[in-house]
Every structure is written in structure tokens, then in C-alpha cells.
Amino acid sequence: MLPALLWLSPASSDLLRSTSQLLRGKVPCPAGQLAGLLRKAAVEDCSGLLRDEGIRSRLAARLDAAGKEVSDAGAASLVDDLAAVLQEDIEEIRKQAATVSKTLAKNGAAWPSYQDAVAALPKGMEPSESLRKDWLLWHAVGGKQQAKELPPPAKEIICERIAFLASKAAAGPVADCAVALHVLENLEEYIKWESSLPANKTQTKSKAVLQPFNEKMSREACVRRILASAVSPAVATTAATAAGKGGLQKLLQELAEKARKDAVIPLYVAPVSAEPKAKKEKEGAQEQKGKEQKGKEAKGSAPGEGDFGALRGDLASQELQWNLLAYRLRPGTALSAATSMASKAAGASAGVSRGLAPVGSTGSSCGPPLTGFAAVWAGSSTKLPPGHTPFSWLHEKAQGMAEGFPCTWSPAAPQRPPGHTDYSWEGAAFASGGTAGSSAPSKGKAEAKAEAKAKAKAAAAPAKGGKATAPAASASAASGTAPPDGSVEAALCKLDFRCGRIKEVSKVPDSDKLYLVQVDIGSEEPPRQVVTGLQKHYKLEEMQNRRVLVYCNIKPGKMLGYESQAMILAAVANGHTEQEICELLQPPPDAKEGTRAMCGPLEAGSLSATQNVKNISKVWNQVKPLLSTNDKCEATFNGVVLTMGDAAIKSSKLAGVPIS
């Protein structure tokens, strides 16, 4: 039962997470490498059972002896090794506990007290911290005062439990593990005692009891309370609600096997710097002051005369460093080199053929003629347009332009103004209703306008089946290009909407509104933890394994101390009122976890990689007012149905309501 306990409690996830942190994500690796890191690790470097130095040392020795590889495929075997180490401790605890248990059994009290437990300890042994804080032992005080309200558990069970905690080997996390194992091995006895408490028995409805427990609810509450003292709350809740067929022990074994099958070593997450903010700011100011001092020292000297290594180190980007190195090897630029070559090759004839003066000629006596890169951008000093070299002005042709790039700024015909290509002028003419440019449209512009209107008419015509096609979210998106920056379509593309499946769900302690949910959003990413206020609208069993639409790239926040890393989207009627109705959006049945929602040709989340989550709330506020269900209960954005594959994302019954 010990391996099952590790899989059902946080012990297994603590071990795998500590492994990832110690190895800094360098997985797979030899087992000896992890063993060495375990020996060197400090308490703060580990979590769970590995915080105990003795357990770390013996686990390291076992890994050295095994000599196997540490990898995702072998994640389960790491937990098996830990179970083997703990099994030795548990066996030692059982041996030492036998004598104490017999001594307590001879005591006449039905429920041994703390004083009885201390008296039964071997001579000279001090009570452990675990014994001092055991909750069941301290219930004896209340049991003696109110025996009817707090009857004692089976004496054999309480004596064994106290004896476990009283042994020399039971210290720290090993003691907690031993007691949790005792609970699982005697689960029915513990549940029987919990059920015997008057507060957990079924009652009749009265003024004092408006919602009485029935027998099933009472059993579920008792199972959950007892299991929560040994395993994780999520497992306790799942087992309490699902137990029935095949017994509770069989269900726990199945849950443990599933956890073992799904086990992987998590991704490495670099620890957050513990340096105070003021210290960082002070160091940053000193660094900036040093850079300014270096700049003052280097001022007045050419780059080639100073320390090249220091100058290169001051440049932030790799691209600037490469350019500096290229300039040192060959002073000059591609433009200045092209200017020099074109001047020599074309000579004076090139200037005569286009009516140009050679680069550098100024027509004034204000100073020496400009050459190289300076002459390229000093358009007033030459007859070349600013930014051109003789080579680009005379020879270069832009892709798809028969007349070449020069004709863009000096058109040979009046069909378009300077700076326009045929394509760009066609778009400008159509967008302005044919009034762009001169007051009398030329033949070329009129043809462009007619062609654009014909395309628009064809796009708006009914489809072959007689129904009009759904409107595109934007003209730019329909043409296959990215939506314009700043548009609502671009905002939608920055929000990562995906199909997810709820893997685990439990109620948030001390809350009658919130669920704590683990949502699978695709095999390549770990499940997202979500805190959602759906207790009023859905039962636990209705949430389990449910397919949902998840807004993934929200800025994480905390609710009642639990971090929420995503948002589950739902259709909501009468929001924030007593009559509020909420229905979770349902992705199509064949959509896989991780599939993104589509809005016509737009993919929600296609631009999410470029969006900083610190400012994502502004984007969400731009998109949220345009999300709603239509009269068919389909989820829509700005009137366009949200889909996955060829099927729509839907609400069950709510039509024409907002989505949030």
C-alpha cells in the first residue's frame, strides 16, 4: 500500500519536481548525476520527503546502485525507489511500535491520552513533535468531557497509531508517512469511527436543519474527511464521490495506477531571485553610471582608436556587434560601395541618359562634395532621390514591377501619383470610392475601380446552395493576410482560446462558490490550474472530465490563496444577479485538447506569442463585448461563429447572451 500512498499524496509530485529543479531540466541523465546532486542539496532546494537529509542520502545510494537513466520514461521508477527507501523506515517503526502498543492496550482507558502515551515511551525517550501534535490523540480530551458527542475509535487502532508516533524511527516526514499509511490500511475502521459521530449521522428536516444529510451524503463526507488526512484533497474528493462499485480500496489502487502511468518529470522553472528590489535598483544605477563614464572617456576619439573589445561589449545586440566587426574589417557600407562601383561603371553617360549629376556633385560652393553613405541620404545635394545610389536608380527592379523601382517615385505615365505602384493605387482608389488622386480618374484608375467592385460583388453573392456565406471577420483576414494592428480581429488573434478537458476538480476550502480545477489543454503543456465560481451552477460530478473552452494566456492571479492560470469561458444570462444562469461552452466532440478556436479564417491565439500577458487584460476588454451566442446557441465573435474543425462551439440552451 506504500507505493499507492506516494502516488495518491503530494509525495510523488514533490519528488519529481525536486528532481527537475536539481537537474535544472537536463533530462535524461545518468542516475549517478542525480545521486550526487541529492547528496549536495540543501533543505531549501527540495520539497516534501526529500527535505529529510537521511531520506536523500539513502535514495542517492539506491540510485548509484541501480545505475539506470533518469528520464520521463523512468519517472515512475524514481517513485518506486523512494517507496523502497521508506519501506525500510516503516518496517523499523513497526518493530519499535509493537512494545508501546501492547503497553497502551493494557491501559484501562478506552481512549489513551497524551499522558498515557508519554508514560508508555521507552525509558529516557522524549516524545516526538509528531506525537505532540497528533489530532486524533488530542481528541481524547474532548472524548472524556463529552463521550456521547465524541465516542472513542477502536482501541486497537488508536493504540497502533500512538505506538507508530512514539517509536524512535518516527521523526519528521517519515512519521507523517507512517500515520498516513496506517489510515489507508485501516480505512474502513477510521470511516466507521467518523460515521459514529452524532454530527455525521442522518437527521430529519427541521427548523434547525434545513438541508439534512442523507445516508449517501453522510458516507461521502466521512470518507472525504478521513482520506484528506492521508492523501491529497483532490484524490479524497474523487474517491469519496466515485466509490461504490468494487470498494474504496480498489478505487484508490486504480487512481494510483493512473497517476503512475501519467507520471513525467516536470519542466524546469528557474527560481525567482531573492534579491530585494532596492538592491537591484541600486546595482542597476551603478551599472548605468559606469557606462556613462565610459562614454565620456571615449568621447572625441574615433571607434577605431579605442579599445575594440570594450566597445563591442557595450553593444547590446548581436546584430550590432556583427556590424561593428564588419565595419572594422572593411570600413564602408553596402550602399557606399555600390555608389563607388556604379560611378566607375556608368561614368558620365549614365548621368546624361537620365539627366543626373554624378554622386557627390553639389552645384554649390558651401563645402567639399559629399561621397559614400552621406551622399545617398543627402538628396538635396544630388539629382538622385534620397535613399538611392546610382546602381539602384538605374538598374534595380522591384519584384513584380516591369518598369522597376525608380518608376515608383518618378512615374512614366499619369495613371498613378509618385510613391504608388499599380497595386497600391488600385486599393487606394477603391477605398476612397474612386476619388483618390486627380479630380478626373484616368483610364487605369477607372479599370481598377471596376475590377475591385466586381470582386466585392462576387464575394457578396449567395453561395451555390442558396445561402449567403458567413461574413469574414475582416477584409484583410479574408484575403489571407494578418489583420490590421489595433483592430478587434487582431485583438482576438492575441487571445489563446483552446479546447480543454477537466482532469481534476475539487471545492475550494471555506468557499461555497469556487471550484479548484486542473484543465488539460494539450499534451505538450502541463495542466492549467483554474479557480472558477461555478459551484452554484454545476455539481462536482458534472465538472469531472468535461470538455470546455479555455482562455489560456490570461495574467495569473490568486483567489483565496490559490493561483488561477486560465479562464473557462461560458455563456451567462442575468450576470451578477440572483437569477444568473451560466452554461459552459462546449467544443465539438471530435476536437482534441489544445485545438484553437477559429473565427472564419482567423485563429484565436495565432498572435499570442507576441503578446505580453501583463497587458492582456486590455486586449480582453476589447474582445469581450463582441463575444456572445447567436439564436442557435453558437458562440460568436462580432457576429462570426467560433468553430473547431468544421463544427461550431456551442452553449446547451442559452441564446443571444454574452460570453465571459
C-alpha positions in Angstrom: 0.0 0.0 0.0 3.0 2.3 0.5 3.6 2.9 -3.3 -0.1 3.7 -3.7 0.1 6.2 -0.9 3.0 8.0 -2.6 1.1 8.3 -5.8 -2.1 9.5 -4.1 -0.4 12.1 -2.0 1.8 15.0 -3.0 4.9 12.9 -2.2 5.3 11.7 -5.8 4.9 15.1 -7.4 7.3 16.7 -4.8 9.9 14.1 -5.7 9.6 14.6 -9.5 9.5 18.4 -9.1 12.6 18.4 -6.9 14.4 16.1 -9.4 13.7 18.7 -12.2 14.9 21.6 -10.1 18.1 19.8 -9.0 18.9 18.7 -12.6 17.9 22.2 -13.9 15.9 20.5 -16.7 18.8 18.4 -18.0 16.8 15.3 -18.5 17.6 12.5 -19.5 20.7 12.0 -17.5 22.6 9.2 -15.6 21.2 8.2 -12.2 24.6 8.9 -10.7 24.3 12.6 -11.6 21.0 12.9 -9.7 22.5 11.0 -6.8 25.4 13.4 -6.5 23.1 16.4 -6.5 20.9 14.8 -3.8 23.9 14.5 -1.5 24.9 18.1 -2.1 21.4 19.5 -1.9 20.3 21.8 0.9 16.9 21.6 2.6 15.5 24.7 0.7 16.5 23.0 -2.6 14.0 20.2 -2.1 10.3 19.7 -1.2 8.2 17.0 0.5 10.0 13.9 1.8 13.3 14.9 0.2 13.7 17.7 2.8 14.8 14.9 5.2 18.6 14.5 4.8 18.5 10.8 5.7 16.0 10.0 3.0 18.0 12.0 0.4 21.2 10.1 1.4 19.6 6.7 1.2 17.8 7.5 -2.1 21.1 8.6 -3.6 22.8 5.3 -2.6 20.0 3.4 -4.1 20.2 5.4 -7.4 24.0 4.7 -7.5 23.5 1.0 -7.1 20.7 0.8 -9.7 22.8 2.8 -12.4 19.7 3.5 -14.5 18.8 6.5 -16.6 16.7 9.4 -15.2 14.1 10.3 -17.8 10.4 10.8 -18.3 10.0 7.1 -19.2 11.7 6.2 -15.8 9.8 8.8 -13.7 7.7 6.1 -12.1 10.8 4.1 -11.1 12.1 7.1 -9.2 9.0 7.0 -7.0 9.4 3.2 -6.6 13.0 3.8 -5.3 11.7 6.3 -2.8 9.0 3.8 -1.7 11.7 1.2 -1.2 13.7 3.6 1.0 10.6 4.5 3.0 9.6 0.8 3.4 12.8 0.2 5.4 11.8 3.0 7.8 8.2 1.8 8.1 9.3 -1.7 8.9 11.6 -0.3 11.6 8.8 1.8 13.0 6.5 -1.3 13.2 9.1 -3.3 15.2 9.6 -0.5 17.7 5.9 0.2 17.9 4.9 -3.3 19.0 6.1 -2.9 22.6 4.4 0.5 23.0 1.2 -0.8 21.5 1.0 -3.7 24.0 1.6 -1.3 26.9 -1.2 1.0 25.8 -3.6 -1.9 25.2 -3.2 -2.9 28.9 -4.2 0.6 30.0 -7.7 0.7 31.3 -8.7 3.9 29.4 -10.9 3.4 26.4 -9.1 6.3 24.7 -5.5 6.7 25.8 -4.5 10.3 26.5 -1.3 12.1 25.8 -0.1 11.4 29.3 -0.7 7.7 28.8 1.3 7.8 25.5 4.2 9.6 27.2 4.2 7.0 30.1 4.4 4.1 27.6 7.6 5.5 25.9 10.8 3.6 26.4 12.8 4.9 29.4 14.8 8.1 28.6 12.9 8.8 25.3 11.4 12.2 24.7 8.0 12.5 22.9 8.4 13.4 19.2 6.9 16.5 17.6 4.5 14.3 15.6 3.2 12.7 18.8 2.7 16.1 20.5 0.6 17.4 17.5 -1.4 14.3 16.5 -5.1 15.4 16.1 -6.7 12.0 17.0 -4.7 11.8 20.2 -5.8 15.2 21.4 -9.5 14.2 20.6 -9.2 12.2 23.8 -9.6 15.4 25.8 -13.0 16.1 24.2 -13.9 12.4 24.4 -13.5 12.4 28.2 -15.7 15.5 28.6 -18.4 14.6 26.1 -18.4 10.9 25.5 -21.7 10.9 23.6 -20.7 13.6 21.2 -17.2 12.2 20.7 -17.1 8.5 21.1 -13.7 6.7 21.1 -12.4 4.9 18.0 -11.5 1.2 18.2 -8.8 0.8 20.9 -6.6 -1.4 18.7 -6.5 1.4 16.0 -5.7 4.2 18.4 -3.0 2.2 20.2 -1.3 1.3 17.0 -1.4 4.9 15.8 0.1 6.3 19.0 2.7 3.5 19.0 3.8 4.5 15.5 4.3 8.1 16.6 6.1 7.0 19.8 8.8 5.0 18.1 12.4 6.4 17.8 12.4 6.0 14.0 9.2 8.1 13.6 10.5 11.6 13.1 9.8 14.4 10.6 8.2 13.4 7.3 8.7 9.7 7.9 6.3 9.8 10.9 3.6 11.6 8.8 4.1 8.9 6.1 3.7 6.1 8.6 0.5 7.6 10.0 -1.0 8.2 6.5 -0.2 4.5 5.7 -1.9 3.4 8.9 -5.0 5.3 7.8 -5.1 3.6 4.4 -4.5 0.2 5.8 -7.3 0.6 8.3 -9.5 2.9 6.2 -12.9 1.2 7.0 -12.2 1.4 10.8 -11.4 5.1 10.6 -14.6 5.7 8.4 -16.7 3.7 10.9 -15.5 5.9 13.8 -16.1 9.1 11.8 -19.6 7.9 10.9 -20.4 7.2 14.6 -20.1 10.8 15.5 -23.6 12.3 16.0 -22.8 15.3 13.8 -22.3 13.0 10.8 -25.4 10.9 11.2 -28.5 11.4 9.1 -31.1 13.8 10.5 -34.7 14.8 9.8 -35.5 18.1 8.3 -36.4 20.8 10.9 -36.1 24.5 11.7 -32.6 23.8 12.9 -31.6 21.5 10.0 -32.8 22.9 6.6 -30.7 20.6 4.4 -30.1 17.3 6.3 -27.6 14.7 5.3 -29.0 11.5 3.7 -27.1 8.3 4.2 -25.1 8.7 0.9 -24.1 12.2 1.7 -23.1 11.3 5.2 -20.9 8.5 3.9 -19.3 10.7 1.3 -18.5 13.4 3.9 -16.9 10.9 6.3 -14.8 9.3 3.6 -13.6 12.6 2.4 -12.6 13.8 5.9 -10.6 10.6 6.7 -8.9 10.4 3.3 -7.9 14.1 3.3 -5.7 13.3 6.4 -3.7 10.8 4.3 -3.9 11.8 0.6 -4.4 15.0 -1.4 -7.8 16.8 -1.2 -8.4 16.3 -4.9 -8.0 12.5 -4.6 -10.0 12.4 -1.4 -12.9 14.2 -3.1 -12.7 12.0 -6.2 -12.7 8.8 -4.1 -15.5 9.9 -1.9 -17.8 10.8 -4.7 -16.9 7.9 -7.0 -16.6 5.0 -4.6 -19.2 2.3 -4.7 -18.5 -0.3 -7.4 -15.7 -2.6 -6.3 -15.0 -0.9 -3.0 -12.9 2.0 -1.8 -9.6 0.2 -1.7 -9.9 -0.9 -5.3 -10.7 2.6 -6.4 -7.7 4.0 -4.7 -5.5 1.4 -6.4 -6.9 2.4 -9.7 -6.3 6.1 -9.1 -2.7 5.3 -8.0 -2.1 3.3 -11.2 -3.4 6.1 -13.3 -1.1 8.6 -11.6 1.8 6.2 -12.1 1.0 5.9 -15.8 0.8 9.6 -16.3 4.0 10.4 -14.4 6.6 12.6 -16.1 9.4 14.8 -14.8 8.0 18.4 -15.0 9.7 21.2 -16.9 12.4 23.1 -15.0 11.4 26.6 -13.7 14.2 28.9 -12.7 13.8 30.1 -9.1 12.7 33.7 -8.6 15.6 35.9 -7.5 15.5 36.6 -3.8 17.4 39.9 -4.1 15.5 42.9 -2.7 14.1 45.3 -5.3 16.0 48.2 -3.8 19.3 46.3 -4.1 18.7 45.6 -7.8 17.8 49.2 -8.5 21.0 50.3 -6.8 23.1 47.9 -8.8 21.4 49.0 -12.0 22.1 52.7 -11.3 25.7 51.9 -10.6 26.0 50.0 -13.9 24.4 52.8 -15.8 26.8 55.3 -14.1 29.7 53.2 -15.2 28.5 53.1 -18.8 28.1 56.9 -18.9 31.6 57.3 -17.5 33.0 55.0 -20.3 31.1 57.1 -22.8 32.7 60.3 -21.6 36.2 58.8 -21.7 35.6 57.5 -25.3 34.1 60.8 -26.5 36.1 62.6 -29.1 38.0 59.5 -30.3 37.1 57.5 -33.4 35.9 53.9 -32.8 39.0 52.6 -34.5 41.3 54.4 -32.0 39.8 53.0 -28.8 39.6 49.5 -27.2 37.6 47.4 -29.7 36.7 44.8 -27.1 35.2 47.3 -24.7 33.3 49.0 -27.5 31.9 45.7 -28.7 30.9 44.7 -25.2 28.8 47.9 -24.9 26.6 47.0 -27.8 23.5 45.2 -26.6 22.5 43.2 -29.6 24.4 40.5 -31.6 23.4 42.2 -34.8 25.1 45.5 -33.8 28.2 43.6 -32.8 28.4 41.8 -36.2 28.0 45.2 -38.0 30.8 46.7 -35.9 33.1 43.8 -36.7 32.3 44.1 -40.5 33.0 47.8 -40.4 36.3 47.3 -38.7 37.3 44.7 -41.4 36.1 46.9 -44.3 35.2 50.5 -43.4 32.2 51.4 -45.5 28.7 50.1 -46.2 27.0 48.2 -48.9 25.4 51.4 -50.2 28.6 53.4 -50.3 30.4 50.5 -52.0 27.6 50.3 -54.6 27.8 54.1 -55.2 31.5 53.8 -55.9 31.2 50.9 -58.2 28.2 52.4 -60.1 30.0 55.7 -60.6 33.0 54.0 -62.1 31.0 51.7 -64.3 28.3 54.1 -65.6 30.5 57.2 -65.9 29.2 60.4 -67.2 26.9 58.7 -69.8 24.7 57.3 -67.1 24.1 60.8 -65.8 23.3 62.1 -69.2 20.8 59.3 -70.1 18.7 60.1 -67.0 19.6 63.8 -66.6 21.5 63.0 -63.4 24.7 64.5 -62.0 27.3 62.2 -60.6 27.0 61.4 -56.9 28.7 64.0 -54.8 28.2 66.9 -57.1 26.5 69.7 -55.3 26.1 72.7 -57.5 27.1 75.0 -54.6 30.4 76.0 -53.0 29.3 75.5 -49.5 31.9 72.8 -48.8 33.6 69.7 -50.3 31.4 67.3 -52.3 29.6 64.6 -50.4 30.6 61.0 -51.0 29.7 57.5 -49.9 26.8 56.9 -47.4 26.4 60.7 -46.7 25.6 61.4 -50.4 23.0 58.6 -50.5 20.7 60.3 -48.0 21.6 63.9 -48.7 19.2 64.2 -51.6 19.4 67.9 -51.8 23.0 67.7 -52.9 22.4 65.4 -55.9 19.8 64.7 -58.5 19.2 61.2 -57.1 16.1 60.8 -54.9 17.0 60.4 -51.2 18.0 56.9 -50.4 19.1 55.9 -53.9 22.5 55.0 -55.2 23.2 55.3 -59.0 23.1 51.5 -59.2 19.6 51.2 -57.6 18.3 54.2 -59.5 19.5 53.0 -62.9 19.3 49.2 -62.7 17.3 47.7 -59.8 13.7 46.5 -60.4 11.3 45.7 -57.6 9.7 42.2 -57.7 6.6 42.2 -59.9 7.2 45.6 -61.4 8.1 45.7 -65.1 9.3 49.3 -65.0 11.5 49.0 -61.9 11.7 50.7 -58.6 12.7 54.1 -59.9 9.3 54.5 -61.6 7.6 54.4 -58.3 8.9 57.8 -57.4 9.1 59.1 -61.0 6.2 57.5 -62.9 6.4 57.4 -66.6 2.6 57.7 -67.0 -0.1 59.7 -65.2 -2.1 56.6 -64.1 -0.7 56.8 -60.5 0.8 59.5 -58.3 4.5 59.4 -57.2 5.1 56.7 -54.5 2.3 54.4 -55.7 2.5 51.1 -57.5 -0.3 49.8 -59.7 -1.4 47.5 -56.9 -1.3 50.1 -54.1 -3.1 52.8 -56.2 -5.8 50.3 -57.1 -6.5 49.7 -53.4 -6.5 53.4 -52.6 -8.9 54.2 -55.4 -11.4 51.6 -54.3 -11.1 52.5 -50.6 -11.9 56.2 -51.3 -14.8 55.5 -53.7 -12.7 56.4 -56.8 -11.8 59.9 -55.6 -8.1 59.4 -54.8 -5.7 61.4 -56.8 -6.8 63.8 -59.6 -10.3 65.0 -60.0 -10.8 63.2 -63.4 -10.0 59.5 -63.0 -7.7 58.1 -65.7 -8.4 55.0 -67.7 -6.1 52.9 -65.5 -7.8 54.0 -62.2 -11.3 53.5 -63.6 -10.4 50.0 -64.6 -9.0 49.3 -61.2 -12.2 50.6 -59.5 -14.4 48.5 -61.8 -12.4 45.4 -61.1 -12.4 45.9 -57.3 -16.2 46.5 -57.3 -16.7 43.3 -59.4 -14.6 41.3 -56.8 -16.7 42.8 -53.9 -20.0 41.9 -55.7 -18.8 38.3 -56.3 -17.8 37.9 -52.7 -21.2 39.2 -51.5 -23.2 36.9 -53.9 -25.1 33.9 -52.4 -23.4 30.6 -52.5 -24.4 27.8 -54.8 -26.7 26.3 -52.2 -28.7 29.5 -52.0 -27.4 30.6 -48.6 -25.1 33.5 -48.1 -21.7 32.6 -46.7 -20.8 33.7 -43.2 -19.2 37.2 -43.1 -15.4 37.3 -42.7 -14.1 38.8 -39.5 -12.1 41.4 -41.5 -11.3 42.2 -45.1 -7.6 41.7 -44.5 -8.1 38.4 -42.8 -10.3 37.2 -45.7 -7.6 38.0 -48.2 -5.2 35.7 -46.3 -3.1 38.5 -44.6 -2.8 39.3 -40.9 -5.5 41.6 -39.5 -4.6 45.2 -39.1 -2.8 46.1 -35.9 -5.2 47.7 -33.5 -8.3 46.1 -35.0 -10.6 43.9 -33.0 -9.7 41.0 -35.2 -6.0 41.5 -34.3 -7.1 41.6 -30.6 -8.9 38.2 -31.0 -5.7 36.7 -32.5 -3.8 37.7 -29.4 -6.1 35.7 -27.1 -5.3 32.0 -26.9 -8.7 30.1 -26.9 -8.3 26.4 -26.8 -10.2 23.1 -26.3 -9.5 21.7 -22.8 -10.6 18.8 -20.7 -11.1 19.0 -16.9 -8.9 16.3 -15.3 -9.4 17.1 -11.6 -11.9 19.2 -9.7 -12.5 19.9 -6.1 -14.2 22.5 -3.9 -12.0 25.4 -2.6 -11.9 25.1 1.2 -14.0 27.6 3.1 -15.9 28.7 -0.1 -19.4 27.9 -1.3 -18.8 29.4 -4.7 -15.4 28.3 -6.0 -14.0 25.1 -7.6 -10.3 24.3 -8.0 -9.9 22.8 -11.4 -7.0 21.2 -13.3 -7.5 21.5 -17.1 -5.6 19.6 -19.8 -5.0 22.0 -22.7 -2.8 19.7 -24.8 -0.2 17.0 -24.4 2.7 19.4 -24.8 1.8 21.6 -21.9 1.2 20.8 -18.2 -2.5 21.1 -17.0 -3.5 24.6 -16.0 -4.9 25.3 -12.6 -8.2 27.3 -12.7 -10.2 28.8 -9.8 -13.7 29.3 -11.1 -17.0 30.3 -9.4 -19.2 27.5 -10.8 -20.4 25.8 -7.6 -23.8 27.4 -7.9 -24.2 26.1 -11.5 -22.6 22.7 -11.7 -22.1 19.7 -9.4 -18.7 18.1 -8.9 -19.5 15.1 -11.0 -20.8 17.3 -13.8 -17.5 19.1 -14.0 -15.3 16.0 -13.9 -13.8 15.1 -17.4 -15.9 17.8 -19.0 -14.7 19.4 -22.3 -14.5 23.2 -22.1 -13.3 26.3 -24.0 -10.3 27.7 -22.2 -8.8 31.3 -22.4 -5.2 30.3 -21.7 -2.9 33.4 -21.8 -4.5 35.4 -19.0 -2.4 37.1 -16.4 -2.3 34.6 -13.5 -3.9 35.8 -10.3 -4.8 34.4 -6.9 -8.2 33.7 -5.3 -8.4 32.7 -1.6 -4.7 31.8 -1.9 -5.0 29.6 -5.0 -3.4 30.7 -8.3 -5.6 30.7 -11.3 -3.7 30.3 -14.6 -6.5 30.3 -17.1 -10.2 31.1 -17.6 -13.0 28.7 -18.6 -15.5 30.5 -20.9 -19.2 30.3 -20.5 -22.4 31.8 -21.8 -24.0 33.9 -19.0 -27.6 35.3 -18.7 -28.6 37.8 -16.0 -25.0 38.1 -14.9 -24.2 39.2 -11.3 -27.8 38.8 -10.1 -29.7 36.2 -8.1 -31.2 34.9 -11.3 -27.8 34.4 -13.0 -27.7 31.4 -15.4 -24.3 30.1 -16.6 -23.6 27.4 -19.2 -20.1 26.3 -20.1 -19.2 26.5 -23.8 -18.8 23.1 -25.4 -16.2 22.4 -28.1 -17.2 19.9 -30.8 -16.9 16.2 -29.8 -14.1 15.4 -32.2 -11.9 18.5 -31.1 -8.7 17.4 -29.4 -7.3 19.1 -26.3 -5.1 22.0 -27.4 -7.1 22.8 -30.6 -7.5 26.5 -31.0 -10.8 28.2 -31.9 -11.3 29.7 -35.4 -13.3 32.7 -36.3 -13.7 32.4 -40.1 -10.1 32.5 -41.4 -8.8 33.9 -38.1 -7.2 31.6 -35.5 -7.7 32.8 -31.9 -4.2 32.8 -30.4 -2.2 33.0 -33.7 -0.6 36.2 -32.4 -0.5 35.2 -28.7 3.3 34.6 -28.8 3.9 38.3 -29.4 1.5 39.4 -26.6 2.8 40.2 -23.1 0.4 38.8 -20.5 0.9 41.9 -18.3 -1.2 43.9 -20.7 -3.5 41.1 -21.9 -6.5 42.5 -19.8 -6.7 45.5 -22.2 -6.9 43.1 -25.2 -9.6 41.0 -23.4 -11.6 44.2 -22.7 -11.5 44.9 -26.4 -12.7 41.4 -27.4 -15.2 40.6 -24.5 -18.0 42.9 -25.6 -18.1 41.2 -29.1 -18.4 37.7 -27.7 -21.9 36.3 -27.5 -24.2 33.4 -28.5 -26.5 33.6 -31.5 -30.0 32.4 -31.9 -28.7 28.8 -32.5 -26.7 28.9 -29.2 -23.5 29.1 -31.2 -20.5 31.1 -29.8 -19.7 34.1 -32.0 -17.2 36.9 -32.2 -18.5 40.1 -33.8 -21.3 38.0 -35.5 -19.0 35.3 -36.8 -19.3 31.8 -35.4 -16.4 30.3 -33.5 -15.5 26.9 -34.7 -13.1 24.0 -34.2 -12.7 21.9 -37.3 -16.0 22.2 -39.2 -18.3 22.3 -36.2 -19.4 25.3 -34.0 -18.6 25.8 -30.4 -22.0 25.9 -28.6 -23.9 26.5 -25.4 -26.5 24.0 -24.4 -29.6 26.3 -24.2 -28.6 29.9 -23.8 -29.1 32.0 -27.0 -28.3 35.7 -27.5 -26.4 36.1 -24.3 -22.8 37.4 -23.6 -19.8 35.2 -23.2 -17.4 35.7 -20.3 
